[in-house]
Amino acid sequence: MDSNQPASSQKTNGYTAENIQILKGLEAVKKRPSMYIGSVDARGLHHLVYEVVDNSVDEHLAGFGSKIKVLFHKDNSVTVIDNGRGIPADLHPEEKKSGVEIALTVLHAGGKFDKNSYKVSGGLHGVGVSVVNALSKYLKVEVKQKGQIFVQEYAYGNPEYPLKIIGNCLETETGTTVTFLPDDTIFTELVFDFTIIANRLRELAFLNPGLEIVVEDERQEPHTEKIFFYQGGIKEFVDFLNKGKEVLHANVITMKKESDDTIVEIAMQWNDSYTETIFSFVNNINTHEGGTHLSGFSTALTRVVNSYLKKKKVSDVSLTGDDIKEGLTAIVSLKVQNPQFEGQTKTKLGNSEIKGVVDSLTFDYLTSYFEEHPSVAKGIIDKCVNAYQAREAARKARELTRRKGALNGGGLPGKLADCQERDPAKCEIFIVEGDSAGGTVKQARTRETQAVLPIFGKVLNVEKARIDKVLSSDKLAMLISALGCGVGEEFDIAKLRYHRIILMADSDVDGAHITTLNLTLFYRYLKAIIEQGHLFIALPPLYQIKKGKKILYAMNDEEKELILKEIGTEGISIQRYKGLGEMNAEQLWETTINPETRHMKKVTIEDAIEAEQIFTILMGENVEPRKEFIMAHAKTVKNLDV
């Protein structure tokens, strides 16, 4: 505060110690839930399940408990059951409350802070079951311990009664059962997505060999149940990720090292694809932003391959990490006693000593492996050198295209109808299939902020193409040029010219295929655009319903039926749109372009592992997995045009 400020004005600011709120117990969590679980939408809702499951996984990591079951009930409550030691039911010597009640009502209370109870813990990175309790309308905990069954129930985070004994069990029976119903006054989304959670549980089963995880959905008949159990651990994880791809060597390369309470496990296998699939984990937490463990792995990998090239005199080129990681599927999983997480989402490992541990393991093991398996080494090296040659070809193609003026900011594609605004945050671009539809969109748009790029026909399937082919494709070069952020080595998200990129295609099979081809391009070569929330899919209506002068639009059959129940079927006409070209500019503006009234899907990567699988199956070379996928999902198809 400025000491020269008059005393009277100092008094009138009204900020005194009385204004400082002290939030006791779990009040802080209720007041600012997003600080603890990230958000109050579906992602935060799912985080509640992960927090409870993490506690059960930590029991397994500590050497207790071999099975976890997750149940989704019809009222959308969730039960998590494990056969670990059970939360301590005895009284805490200082608090004079049971260990169960303390774990459920006190933030930062738990055995994770005691090295004797848990050597490593994924749950410590999270916020614990107390936060789940705080954000639940109802929670019930049951503990089996020392031949007795204890129970306690909570309403909105507050205990209904002290922990009590409700029966006996075998002395050998131990474990914890937690049932909770999320608070509908806090969460904007209350329906758990079975697929998203099942995928995360599968991931945990891969990372913890010998742990069986069962997930069951009672909300539908018959109940859906999945059982995940992988004795092979991350080796099986790599097999799973490479399903549907042609691998360069039959056996997954695996390595493991224990050093100063740190366990490093790596599994890797090259395939014939043109992109890398590398996932890293620390204490079961997916380190999306990488960190020191991934740096150690990458630098060692580059050194190993370049050393082998020189030693065997295979080639005099110097390969980059990108050349070597092309087609590589790898899992890097660590168990670290005191992980230091950083980064925007706290998923980047910062422990400096870890880099050297991972580097030395990778370098020593792979050097020996290449010497002992020369035929495998040759296949991998050939792949890496081919990647280098393609990168060089891409560089030349880029330079040639630049000389033509197509890839730099000064030479935007001729078909682009740009907008007048220059602030990317205010700009959006419609990528429209077909010249005729593109023409209608150009008429309908707001020129100040909406740009249009028509692209006729299907673009290249980049799942089967390297970066040099991407750059030599006129359609893709035109799209990349319009976006302004480059691709490959030159990609720079800061140069993106539009912060909303909207894919617009017909509502038929061809339109869906074109959208999928475009999504494959963004996922494989422009992933940061999706990750930063800039990619959308337009949702033009499927039906126009007229009754007198009244015109209504329906997005799907369900919406159509709902409208027909408000307005009745007498004197109505229904038009089913086959394509964008069937709408005039006014209709297109009203239904699909106007920010006030349109419907759009935001493209997100909720589950990178699931996304990797889907793109490989749908767009890859191997036909058999695609057939399996179609057969498995045939019954759930809607609005199929044949």
Buried (B, 14 or more C-beta within 10 A) or exposed (E): EEEEEEEEEEEEEEEEEEEEEEEEBBEBBBEEBEEBBBBBEBBBBBBBBBBBBBBBBBBBBBEBBBBBBBBBBEEBBBBBBBBBBBBBBEBBEEEEBBBBBBBBBBBEBBBBEEEEBBBBBBBBBBBBBBBBBBBBBBBBBBBBBBEBBBBBBBEBBEBEEEBEEEEEBEEEBBBBBBBBBBBEEBBEBEEBBBEBBBBBBBBBBBBBBEBBBBBBBBBEEEEBEBEBBBEBBBBBBBBBBBBBBEBBBEEBBBBBBEBEEBBBBBBBBBBBBBBBBBBBBBBBBBBBBBBBBBBBBBBBBBBBBBBBBEEBEBBEBEBBBBBBBBBBBBBBBBBBBEBBBEBEEEBBBEBEEBBEBBBBBBBBBBBEBBEEBEEBBBBBBEBBBBBBBBBEBBBEBBEEBBEEEBBBEEBBBEBBBBBEBEEBEEBBBBBBBBEBBBBBBBBBBBEEBBBBBBBBEBBBBBBBBBBBBBBBBEBBBBBBBBBBBBBBEBBEEEEBBBBBBBBBBBBBEBBBBBBBBBBBBBBBBBBEBBBEEBBBBBBBBBBBBEBEEEEBBBBBEEBBEEBBEEBEEEEBEBBBBEBBBBBEBEBBBBBBBBEEEBEBEEBEBBBBBBBBBBBBBBBBBEEEBBEEBEEEEEEEEEEEEE
